[in-house]
């Protein structure tokens, strides 16, 4: 009687959950939310599909678990909010580039691929971007809530565009550019969005050198 082949290491329920999350992050990053099925995730993780439902309930709940940032936002961006306002554009860019060029990249690609997903997924990603990341980098900046939200959206649009071009499309010269080169090209734009005068506001953030 032939013994069925082993499908991989199984060291308890916690390990199974971690394997499912790892496979889900990889497949969501490679194929996007809509094209990835729970059965494919279970097959990649080497577990029964029922185990996926046991731990996460459904596909959206699993995606929600996957988009928890693979690094503590406070550790990545907390220092940016402590800097003088005029230094934050470059500091924000360098912090995010360092994060993206780390082992966290597959999980971040999963986020990026799903920016245009369902309303629920888009809302979740907005929460990740604005409430967990940009809020740290923009801490203490003066302005009304509406103005700060406007600045945050502009910063996010620039950063998402860069990440799509560099990490998803692999567009040159951005894909192979070093952090110093990208800082020289893009940090001034981010700085303007953070503290420069914007149409409709009429003024820059005081003390940041914008005239």
Long-range contacts (C-beta under 8 A, 24 or more apart in sequence): 7-46, 7-47, 8-46, 10-46, 10-47, 16-45, 16-47, 16-51, 16-55, 17-55, 19-45, 19-46, 19-47, 20-45, 20-47, 20-51, 20-52, 20-55, 20-56, 20-62, 21-62, 21-65, 21-66, 24-62, 24-63, 24-65, 24-66, 24-110, 25-66, 25-106, 25-107, 25-110, 26-106, 28-63, 28-66, 28-110, 28-113, 28-114, 29-106, 29-107, 29-109, 29-110, 29-113, 31-113, 32-113, 32-114, 32-117, 33-59, 33-63, 33-113, 33-114, 33-117, 33-118, 33-121, 34-117, 38-62, 60-118, 60-120, 60-121, 63-110, 63-114, 63-121, 63-124, 64-124, 66-107, 66-110, 67-107, 67-110, 67-111, 67-114, 67-124, 67-125, 67-128, 69-104, 69-107, 69-128, 69-132, 69-133, 70-103, 70-104, 70-107, 70-108, 71-99, 71-102, 71-104, 73-132, 73-133, 73-136, 74-136, 76-133, 77-133, 77-136, 77-137, 78-136, 80-136, 80-137, 81-136, 81-137, 81-138, 81-139, 81-140, 82-139, 84-207, 85-140, 85-141, 85-194, 85-195, 85-205, 85-207, 85-208, 86-191, 86-195, 86-207, 86-208, 86-209, 88-137, 88-138, 88-191, 88-194, 88-195, 89-187, 89-188, 89-189, 89-190, 89-191, 89-192, 89-193, 89-194, 89-195, 90-183, 90-187, 90-190, 90-191, 91-137, 92-137, 92-155, 92-190, 92-194, 93-159, 93-182, 93-183, 93-186, 93-187, 93-190, 94-179, 94-183, 96-159, 96-163, 97-179, 97-182, 98-179, 100-163, 100-166, 100-167, 101-179, 105-167, 108-163, 108-167, 109-167, 109-168, 112-160, 112-163, 112-164, 112-167, 112-168, 113-168, 115-160, 129-156, 130-156, 137-194, 138-194, 141-194, 141-195, 141-205, 142-205, 142-206, 143-201, 143-205, 147-198, 147-201, 150-198, 150-201, 151-193, 151-194, 151-198, 154-193, 154-198, 155-190, 155-193, 155-194, 158-186, 158-189, 158-190, 158-193, 159-190, 162-186
